[in-house]
Amino acid sequence: MRMKDGFSMLLIFILMLVSLPGCITVPGDLSALSFLPVVKTFEASPAVIKAGEYSTLSWEVTGASKVYIDNIGNVALKGSSPVTPAGTAYYTLTASNSSGSSTARVQVVVTGQAQPQAPVINSFFSDRNNINPGDAVIIYWDTSGAALVTLDPGGTVAAQGNSTVNPYATSDYILTVSNSSGIAKRTLTVTVNTPYGGQPGAEKVVVLPAVADESGSLVKNNAVYTIQENACTGDTSLNLASRAFLSFNITGIPADATIQEAVLDLSSYSETGSPTYTVASWGNMGAIEIYYYQYGKLSDLDIMSYNRTAPLAAGGNIIEYPGSPWRVDVKNSSTGEPVVQDLVRSGQARCQFRIQFFTSTNWDSKADMFCFDDAKLIVKYTTP
């Protein structure tokens, strides 16, 4: 009995302690006891779109170490992202931490088809609009919604970009954008000052740089011909022959001009290995030969460009190289035809050359090349 009475007294004492103020505090905000992440918002705006349009998902999460949205990936605790579902879609957000995870889900309803939109030219301009003949001008453009973008002259280009041109006469550059819904065009004019006051009979000299995106080389590997962007002639470390192709814009020379001189300046060359005419242990590369060859664009180079017979320039058989300065007479062919004069009078836009070694390779398994990316065509002429 005494033990039972003692236990009862102890129980009464504990109950009295519990009832004393301040001994036990019950939290006023029971949610604070939850350690799971909280998804405060997750919504799509607009929630209903047409096919091809976009909706923006936005969210805000607290208490998470990782937030993941299906079809988007890991994201920040707070943010937004555009989505363009092909059909009605659900997006699930999962917020997680060491205690577990919380999820939320939104729906984007897709109905019908979006109204097709014509392409737009956002901007088309140059860094200079008034230059001296041959000066460099950078043309910039930015477009949207186009399936095809072209720059004339120039060809197909990216939706946004720039191109450096060196006009020798006042020139129009036309940007055209198109898609299935329409076409838009814009013209940019670069004004070129007339040299020497345009006096009749005055002697004029133009220095034409090689057109970078039209100049390059072809490397031959048996029956396979590979286009390279650098204008190099010689052989590779695999003993594959390379022939260089150079293009020059001659549109600035008047059709009635009389060509006094035409010189291909190769002084700004780069050299790899030991391309040589003298006999070495593995033989030599032979003479460098320069031919007139109107091949068009770099992308047009093919087996015929590599192999077709073409007129040899007057100074186009070179057995002493490199020269200093390295300048080659290309006014006429080796048989006396006024090639450059004929190109100008017939209204050709380009004067183009093929440069090659007489011997394809010296079989030493080393690259032996000259590269002429900075070549120039210097033309002296008079007008009536």
C-alpha positions as CSV (number, residue, x, y, z in Angstrom):
1,M,0.0,0.0,0.0
2,R,2.8,2.4,0.9
3,M,4.4,1.9,-2.6
4,K,1.0,2.5,-4.3
5,D,0.4,5.7,-2.2
6,G,3.9,6.9,-3.1
7,F,3.3,6.5,-6.8
8,S,0.1,8.4,-6.6
9,M,1.8,11.3,-4.8
10,L,4.5,11.4,-7.5
11,L,1.9,11.5,-10.3
12,I,0.1,14.3,-8.6
13,F,3.4,16.2,-8.2
14,I,4.2,15.9,-12.0
15,L,0.7,17.1,-12.9
16,M,1.2,20.1,-10.7
17,L,4.5,20.9,-12.5
18,V,2.9,20.6,-15.9
19,S,0.1,23.1,-14.9
20,L,2.6,25.7,-13.8
21,P,2.9,28.7,-16.3
22,G,6.0,28.7,-18.6
23,C,6.9,25.1,-18.1
24,I,5.7,23.9,-21.5
25,T,5.2,26.2,-24.6
26,V,3.0,25.1,-27.4
27,P,4.0,26.7,-30.8
28,G,1.5,29.2,-32.1
29,D,2.3,28.4,-35.8
30,L,2.1,24.7,-36.2
31,S,3.3,25.0,-39.9
32,A,6.8,25.9,-38.7
33,L,7.1,22.3,-37.6
34,S,7.0,21.3,-41.4
35,F,10.5,21.1,-43.1
36,L,9.2,20.3,-46.6
37,P,9.8,22.8,-49.4
38,V,6.9,25.2,-50.0
39,V,5.7,25.9,-53.6
40,K,4.3,29.4,-53.2
41,T,3.3,29.9,-56.9
42,F,3.4,27.9,-60.1
43,E,1.4,29.1,-63.0
44,A,1.2,29.4,-66.8
45,S,0.3,32.7,-68.5
46,P,-1.6,32.5,-70.8
47,A,-3.0,29.1,-69.9
48,V,-4.6,28.8,-73.4
49,I,-2.6,29.4,-76.6
50,K,-2.7,28.6,-80.3
51,A,-0.2,26.2,-81.9
52,G,3.1,27.9,-82.4
53,E,2.5,30.5,-79.7
54,Y,4.2,30.5,-76.3
55,S,3.1,30.5,-72.7
56,T,5.3,31.7,-69.8
57,L,5.7,29.4,-66.8
58,S,6.5,31.3,-63.6
59,W,7.2,29.9,-60.1
60,E,8.4,30.7,-56.6
61,V,9.6,28.2,-54.1
62,T,11.0,28.4,-50.5
63,G,13.0,25.9,-48.5
64,A,14.2,23.8,-51.4
65,S,17.7,22.6,-52.3
66,K,16.6,21.6,-55.8
67,V,13.8,22.7,-58.1
68,Y,13.0,20.7,-61.2
69,I,10.4,21.2,-63.9
70,D,9.6,18.5,-66.4
71,N,10.8,19.2,-70.0
72,I,12.8,22.2,-68.7
73,G,15.2,20.8,-66.1
74,N,16.7,22.2,-62.9
75,V,15.7,25.8,-62.2
76,A,16.2,28.5,-59.6
77,L,13.9,28.9,-56.6
78,K,12.2,31.8,-58.4
79,G,12.0,32.4,-62.1
80,S,10.1,32.1,-65.4
81,S,10.5,30.3,-68.7
82,P,8.7,30.4,-72.1
83,V,7.3,27.1,-73.4
84,T,5.9,26.3,-76.8
85,P,4.2,22.9,-76.6
86,A,3.0,21.3,-79.8
87,G,-0.2,20.2,-78.1
88,T,-1.9,20.5,-74.7
89,A,0.7,19.7,-72.1
90,Y,1.1,19.4,-68.3
91,Y,4.2,20.7,-66.5
92,T,5.1,19.4,-63.1
93,L,7.4,21.3,-60.7
94,T,9.1,19.2,-58.0
95,A,10.8,21.0,-55.1
96,S,13.0,18.9,-52.8
97,N,15.3,19.0,-49.9
98,S,16.7,16.5,-47.3
99,S,13.2,16.2,-45.7
100,G,11.3,15.3,-48.9
101,S,9.7,16.9,-51.8
102,S,6.6,19.0,-52.8
103,T,5.0,19.1,-56.2
104,A,2.8,21.4,-58.2
105,R,1.3,21.0,-61.7
106,V,0.0,23.4,-64.4
107,Q,-1.6,22.8,-67.7
108,V,-1.1,24.7,-71.0
109,V,-4.0,24.2,-73.4
110,V,-3.1,24.4,-77.1
111,T,-5.9,25.1,-79.6
112,G,-6.0,25.6,-83.4
113,Q,-3.1,27.1,-85.3
114,A,-1.1,30.3,-84.9
115,Q,-1.6,32.9,-87.6
116,P,1.5,32.7,-89.9
117,Q,3.7,35.8,-89.7
118,A,5.8,37.3,-92.4
119,P,9.6,37.6,-91.7
120,V,10.9,40.9,-90.3
121,I,14.1,42.8,-91.0
122,N,14.9,44.3,-87.5
123,S,18.0,46.2,-88.6
124,F,20.3,46.6,-91.7
125,F,23.1,49.1,-91.6
126,S,26.8,49.6,-92.2
127,D,29.5,51.2,-90.1
128,R,30.4,53.6,-92.9
129,N,28.3,54.9,-95.8
130,N,30.8,57.1,-97.6
131,I,34.2,55.7,-98.4
132,N,37.2,55.8,-100.8
133,P,37.6,53.0,-103.3
134,G,38.5,49.7,-101.7
135,D,38.0,50.8,-98.1
136,A,36.5,48.2,-95.8
137,V,32.9,48.5,-94.8
138,I,31.1,46.2,-92.3
139,I,27.5,45.5,-93.1
140,Y,25.3,44.4,-90.1
141,W,21.8,42.8,-90.1
142,D,19.3,41.3,-87.7
143,T,16.2,39.5,-88.8
144,S,13.4,37.3,-87.2
145,G,11.0,34.7,-88.5
146,A,12.8,34.0,-91.8
147,A,13.3,30.6,-93.3
148,L,15.8,32.1,-95.8
149,V,18.0,35.2,-95.5
150,T,20.2,36.4,-98.5
151,L,22.6,39.3,-99.0
152,D,23.1,40.4,-102.6
153,P,25.9,40.3,-103.4
154,G,27.0,37.6,-101.0
155,G,24.4,34.8,-101.1
156,T,22.7,33.0,-98.2
157,V,23.6,34.3,-94.7
158,A,22.5,33.7,-91.1
159,A,19.5,35.4,-89.5
160,Q,21.9,37.7,-87.7
161,G,25.4,38.6,-88.6
162,N,27.8,40.9,-90.4
163,S,30.0,40.9,-93.6
164,T,33.0,43.0,-94.6
165,V,32.9,44.4,-98.2
166,N,35.4,46.4,-100.2
167,P,33.5,48.2,-102.9
168,Y,35.3,50.2,-105.6
169,A,32.2,51.9,-106.9
170,T,29.0,53.1,-105.3
171,S,27.1,49.8,-104.6
172,D,23.7,48.7,-103.4
173,Y,23.5,45.8,-101.0
174,I,20.1,44.1,-100.8
175,L,19.0,42.0,-97.8
176,T,16.0,39.7,-98.5
177,V,14.2,37.6,-95.9
178,S,11.4,35.1,-96.7
179,N,9.2,32.3,-95.3
180,S,6.0,30.7,-96.4
181,S,4.0,33.8,-95.4
182,G,5.9,36.5,-97.3
183,I,9.1,38.3,-98.3
184,A,10.7,41.5,-97.1
185,K,13.6,43.4,-98.7
186,R,15.8,46.3,-97.7
187,T,18.5,48.1,-99.7
188,L,21.7,49.7,-98.3
189,T,23.8,52.0,-100.4
190,V,27.5,52.5,-99.8
191,T,28.8,55.6,-101.6
192,V,32.3,55.4,-103.0
193,N,34.1,58.7,-103.7
194,T,35.4,59.1,-107.3
195,P,39.3,59.1,-107.1
196,Y,41.4,61.9,-108.6
197,G,38.3,64.0,-109.1
198,G,37.1,61.7,-112.0
199,Q,39.3,63.6,-114.5
200,P,39.1,61.9,-117.9
201,G,42.4,60.2,-119.0
202,A,43.8,60.3,-115.4
203,E,45.7,57.2,-114.4
204,K,44.1,55.4,-111.5
205,V,45.4,52.6,-109.3
206,V,43.2,50.3,-107.3
207,V,44.4,47.7,-104.7
208,L,41.9,44.9,-104.5
209,P,42.1,42.5,-101.5
210,A,41.2,38.8,-102.1
211,V,37.5,38.2,-101.3
212,A,37.8,36.2,-98.2
213,D,34.6,34.1,-98.5
214,E,35.3,33.3,-102.1
215,S,38.9,32.3,-101.8
216,G,40.3,29.0,-100.5
217,S,41.8,25.8,-101.6
218,L,41.0,22.2,-102.8
219,V,42.8,19.3,-101.3
220,K,42.9,16.1,-103.4
221,N,42.7,12.7,-101.8
222,N,42.4,10.2,-104.7
223,A,38.9,10.9,-106.1
224,V,37.8,13.0,-103.1
225,Y,38.3,16.8,-103.3
226,T,37.8,18.8,-100.1
227,I,37.3,22.5,-99.9
228,Q,39.4,24.5,-97.4
229,E,38.8,28.1,-96.4
230,N,42.5,29.0,-96.5
231,A,44.1,29.7,-99.9
232,C,47.1,27.4,-99.7
233,T,49.1,25.5,-102.4
234,G,51.5,22.7,-101.7
235,D,51.1,19.3,-100.0
236,T,49.9,18.1,-96.6
237,S,51.6,15.9,-94.0
238,L,49.6,13.0,-95.6
239,N,51.2,13.8,-99.0
240,L,47.9,15.2,-100.4
241,A,48.1,18.0,-103.0
242,S,46.5,21.3,-102.3
243,R,45.7,24.0,-104.9
244,A,44.8,27.6,-104.0
245,F,42.0,29.7,-105.5
246,L,41.9,33.5,-105.2
247,S,39.0,35.8,-106.1
248,F,39.0,39.6,-106.6
249,N,36.1,42.0,-107.0
250,I,36.7,44.1,-110.1
251,T,33.2,45.7,-110.3
252,G,34.7,49.1,-109.4
253,I,36.8,49.3,-112.6
254,P,34.8,51.0,-115.4
255,A,33.9,48.8,-118.4
256,D,35.6,51.4,-120.7
257,A,38.8,51.5,-118.7
258,T,42.1,50.6,-120.4
259,I,44.2,48.3,-118.3
260,Q,47.8,49.5,-118.0
261,E,49.1,47.0,-115.4
262,A,47.7,44.1,-113.4
263,V,49.9,42.7,-110.7
264,L,49.1,39.8,-108.3
265,D,50.8,40.7,-105.1
266,L,51.7,37.6,-103.0
267,S,54.1,39.4,-100.7
268,S,51.9,38.8,-97.6
269,Y,52.2,35.0,-97.7
270,S,52.7,32.5,-94.9
271,E,54.9,29.4,-95.3
272,T,54.7,25.9,-93.8
273,G,57.5,23.4,-94.1
274,S,60.0,23.7,-97.0
275,P,58.3,24.2,-100.3
276,T,61.2,24.4,-102.7
277,Y,62.2,24.2,-106.4
278,T,65.7,22.9,-105.6
279,V,66.2,19.2,-105.3
280,A,65.9,17.9,-101.8
281,S,66.2,14.4,-100.3
282,W,62.6,13.7,-101.1
283,G,62.5,15.6,-104.4
284,N,61.0,19.1,-105.0
285,M,57.7,20.8,-105.6
286,G,58.6,22.2,-109.0
287,A,57.5,25.6,-110.3
288,I,54.6,27.5,-109.0
289,E,52.0,28.1,-111.7
290,I,49.3,30.8,-111.7
291,Y,46.3,30.3,-114.0
292,Y,43.3,32.4,-114.8
293,Y,40.2,30.4,-113.7
294,Q,36.7,31.8,-113.2
295,Y,35.3,29.3,-110.7
296,G,32.6,31.4,-109.1
297,K,32.0,30.9,-105.4
298,L,34.1,28.8,-103.0
299,S,31.3,26.3,-102.7
300,D,31.5,25.8,-106.5
301,L,35.0,24.3,-106.4
302,D,35.0,20.7,-107.7
303,I,37.1,18.2,-109.6
304,M,36.9,20.3,-112.7
305,S,38.1,23.4,-110.9
306,Y,41.1,21.3,-109.8
307,N,42.0,19.7,-113.1
308,R,40.6,21.8,-116.0
309,T,43.0,23.4,-118.4
310,A,43.2,27.2,-118.1
311,P,45.3,30.1,-119.4
312,L,48.6,30.6,-117.7
313,A,49.4,34.1,-116.6
314,A,52.3,35.9,-118.3
315,G,54.4,35.8,-115.1
316,G,52.7,32.6,-113.9
317,N,55.6,30.1,-114.1
318,I,57.8,30.8,-111.0
319,I,60.9,28.8,-110.3
320,E,62.4,31.3,-107.8
321,Y,60.2,31.7,-104.8
322,P,59.3,33.3,-102.6
323,G,60.1,36.8,-103.9
324,S,60.5,40.0,-101.9
325,P,58.4,41.8,-102.9
326,W,56.5,38.9,-104.5
327,R,54.6,40.4,-107.4
328,V,53.5,38.6,-110.5
329,D,52.5,40.1,-113.9
330,V,49.0,38.9,-114.6
331,K,47.8,41.6,-117.1
332,N,48.0,39.1,-120.0
333,S,48.3,35.4,-120.5
334,S,51.5,33.7,-121.3
335,T,50.4,33.7,-125.0
336,G,49.5,37.4,-125.0
337,E,45.7,37.4,-124.5
338,P,44.6,40.6,-122.5
339,V,42.7,38.5,-119.9
340,V,42.1,41.2,-117.3
341,Q,41.1,43.7,-120.0
342,D,38.6,41.2,-121.4
343,L,37.1,40.5,-118.0
344,V,36.6,44.2,-117.3
345,R,35.1,45.1,-120.8
346,S,32.7,42.1,-120.6
347,G,31.4,43.4,-117.3
348,Q,32.6,40.4,-115.2
349,A,32.4,41.0,-111.4
350,R,35.4,38.9,-110.5
351,C,38.9,38.1,-111.6
352,Q,39.9,34.7,-110.2
353,F,43.1,32.6,-110.2
354,R,44.2,29.0,-109.5
355,I,47.7,28.6,-108.0
356,Q,49.4,25.3,-107.9
357,F,52.8,23.6,-107.8
358,F,53.9,21.7,-110.9
359,T,54.6,18.6,-108.7
360,S,51.6,17.6,-106.5
361,T,53.7,16.3,-103.6
362,N,57.3,15.7,-102.7
363,W,56.3,12.6,-100.7
364,D,58.3,13.6,-97.5
365,S,55.2,13.2,-95.3
366,K,55.5,16.8,-94.2
367,A,53.2,19.8,-94.9
368,D,55.0,22.1,-97.5
369,M,52.8,25.0,-98.3
370,F,52.4,28.7,-99.2
371,C,49.2,30.3,-98.1
372,F,48.0,33.5,-99.8
373,D,44.9,34.7,-97.8
374,D,46.2,38.3,-97.8
375,A,46.9,38.4,-101.6
376,K,46.1,41.6,-103.5
377,L,45.4,42.4,-107.1
378,I,46.9,45.8,-108.1
379,V,45.3,47.3,-111.2
380,K,46.5,50.5,-113.0
381,Y,44.1,51.9,-115.6
382,T,42.9,55.0,-117.5
383,T,39.5,56.0,-118.6
384,P,38.5,58.0,-121.7
